[in-house]
Amino acid sequence: MSCIIQRDNIHDTEQEFEAEMSRCRELYEKKTRDYGTSWRVLRLPSLTDQIFIKASRIRSIEDSGVNRVGEDVEQEFVAMVNYAVMALIQQELGTDNAQDLTYDEAMELYDKHLKRAARLMLDKNHDYGEAWRLMRVESMVDLILMKLRRIKQIEDNQGKTLVSEGVEGSYMDIINYAIFCLIRLDENEV
């Protein structure tokens, strides 16, 4: 567990990350109870586009300073996390003849992929020394949009890459950047 001291506050990244993951999981769980796993019909490019829509809306609001719809920007980050987890599930299970999952299966797979992203975050956070805490939310949104462009290019190339890791790592990075944004937004409210 890594900690950084900043402005007389001690940050516990693992605890903050867990709190934001719980927030995302709670919404996923409620929507799964409401809608089941109707999203299983979506192909990976459709999920990528859903994340792109959310990130683009945030960027547009950041650039214009105007939120005409009035919906909370934080919910867009939560949605990005959940769509990215769905994409990881779809990548694992495939979308050919995609069948709905039971509630328990949907939650088990969600937890599995979110925990994998969290482990990746802890490893990268250790190596990078919590540099994300010094980044602007706007910069992280730009990085999410860049990751999405990379994913779209890989999808357009039917998954073939020459030196890239593929889409899985990018989806996990999107999860982590979106959760970092939620943490940073919470810090700014205090």
C-alpha positions in Angstrom: 0.0 0.0 0.0 1.5 3.3 -1.0 0.7 6.7 0.6 1.6 10.2 -0.2 1.5 13.2 2.2 0.0 16.3 0.6 -1.2 19.6 2.3 -1.1 17.9 5.8 -3.5 15.2 4.5 -2.5 11.6 4.3 -3.9 9.9 1.3 -4.6 6.2 1.3 -4.9 5.4 -2.4 -6.0 1.8 -1.9 -8.8 2.9 0.5 -9.9 5.8 -1.8 -9.8 3.5 -4.8 -11.9 0.9 -3.0 -14.5 3.5 -2.1 -14.9 4.6 -5.7 -15.0 1.0 -7.0 -17.8 0.4 -4.5 -19.6 3.4 -5.9 -19.3 2.0 -9.4 -20.2 -1.5 -8.4 -23.3 -0.3 -6.6 -24.7 1.4 -9.8 -23.8 -1.7 -11.9 -25.5 -3.9 -9.3 -28.7 -1.8 -9.3 -28.8 -1.6 -13.1 -28.3 -5.4 -13.3 -31.3 -5.9 -11.1 -33.3 -3.5 -13.2 -32.2 -4.5 -16.7 -30.5 -7.8 -16.3 -27.5 -8.2 -18.6 -29.2 -6.8 -21.7 -25.8 -5.2 -22.5 -24.5 -8.7 -23.5 -25.9 -8.0 -27.0 -23.3 -5.2 -27.5 -20.2 -5.9 -29.5 -16.9 -4.5 -28.3 -16.9 -1.5 -30.7 -20.3 -0.5 -29.3 -19.0 -0.5 -25.8 -16.0 1.4 -26.9 -18.3 4.0 -28.4 -20.3 4.2 -25.3 -17.2 5.1 -23.3 -16.2 7.5 -26.0 -19.5 9.3 -25.7 -19.1 9.7 -22.0 -15.5 11.0 -22.2 -16.4 13.3 -25.1 -19.3 14.8 -23.1 -16.9 15.5 -20.2 -14.3 17.1 -22.5 -17.0 19.2 -24.1 -18.2 20.5 -20.7 -14.6 21.1 -19.6 -13.9 23.1 -22.8 -17.2 25.1 -22.8 -17.7 25.4 -19.1 -21.4 24.7 -19.8 -23.4 21.7 -18.7 -26.7 22.1 -20.5 -28.1 18.6 -19.7 -27.3 19.2 -16.0 -26.4 15.5 -15.3 -23.5 15.1 -12.9 -20.1 14.7 -14.7 -19.1 12.3 -11.9 -21.7 9.8 -13.1 -20.1 9.8 -16.5 -16.8 8.6 -14.9 -18.8 5.9 -13.1 -20.4 4.9 -16.4 -17.0 4.7 -18.1 -15.8 2.3 -15.4 -18.8 0.1 -15.8 -18.8 0.1 -19.6 -15.1 -0.8 -19.6 -15.7 -3.7 -17.2 -18.5 -4.8 -19.5 -16.1 -4.7 -22.4 -13.6 -6.9 -20.5 -16.4 -9.3 -19.7 -17.5 -9.3 -23.4 -13.9 -9.8 -24.5 -13.6 -12.8 -22.1 -17.0 -14.4 -23.0 -17.4 -13.3 -26.6 -20.5 -11.8 -28.1 -21.4 -14.6 -30.6 -24.8 -15.9 -29.4 -24.3 -13.9 -26.2 -26.6 -15.1 -23.6 -27.8 -13.2 -20.6 -25.9 -13.9 -17.4 -27.5 -14.6 -14.1 -27.3 -11.9 -11.5 -24.6 -13.9 -9.6 -22.6 -14.5 -12.7 -22.7 -10.8 -13.7 -21.6 -9.7 -10.3 -18.8 -12.4 -10.1 -17.4 -11.4 -13.5 -17.7 -7.7 -12.7 -15.8 -8.2 -9.4 -13.1 -10.3 -11.2 -12.3 -7.6 -13.8 -12.5 -4.7 -11.4 -10.1 -6.4 -9.0 -7.7 -7.1 -11.9 -7.8 -3.4 -12.8 -7.2 -2.5 -9.1 -4.2 -4.8 -8.9 -2.8 -3.1 -12.1 -3.4 0.3 -10.5 -1.5 -0.7 -7.3 1.5 -1.9 -9.4 1.6 1.1 -11.6 0.9 3.5 -8.7 4.0 2.0 -6.9 6.2 2.4 -10.0 5.0 5.9 -10.9 4.9 7.2 -7.3 1.3 8.4 -7.4 2.0 10.9 -10.1 -1.7 10.9 -11.0 -2.4 13.0 -7.8 -0.5 15.9 -9.5 -2.4 15.5 -12.8 -5.4 17.6 -13.7 -8.7 15.8 -14.3 -8.7 17.3 -17.7 -5.4 15.6 -18.6 -6.7 12.3 -17.5 -9.8 12.8 -19.6 -7.5 13.4 -22.6 -5.6 10.2 -21.8 -8.9 8.3 -21.7 -9.8 9.7 -25.1 -6.4 8.7 -26.4 -6.8 5.2 -25.1 -10.2 5.1 -26.8 -8.7 6.1 -30.1 -6.1 3.4 -29.8 -8.8 0.8 -29.0 -10.9 2.0 -32.0 -7.8 1.6 -34.3 -7.1 -1.9 -33.0 -10.8 -2.8 -33.5 -10.7 -1.4 -37.0 -7.6 -3.6 -37.6 -9.6 -6.6 -36.4 -7.5 -6.9 -33.3 -4.2 -7.2 -35.1 -1.3 -5.3 -33.7 2.4 -5.2 -34.4 3.7 -4.1 -31.0 0.7 -3.0 -28.9 -0.7 -4.9 -26.0 -4.2 -5.0 -27.4 -7.4 -3.6 -26.0 -7.5 -5.3 -22.6 -4.8 -3.1 -21.1 -6.4 0.0 -22.5 -9.8 -0.9 -21.0 -8.1 -1.4 -17.6 -6.2 1.9 -17.9 -9.6 3.6 -18.7 -11.1 2.1 -15.5 -8.1 3.3 -13.5 -8.0 6.8 -14.9 -11.8 7.2 -14.5 -11.5 6.2 -10.8 -8.5 8.5 -10.3 -10.8 11.3 -11.7 -13.5 10.4 -9.2 -10.9 10.6 -6.4 -9.5 13.9 -7.6 -13.0 15.4 -8.0 -13.8 14.3 -4.4 -10.6 15.9 -3.2 -11.6 19.2 -4.9 -14.9 19.2 -3.1 -13.2 19.1 0.3 
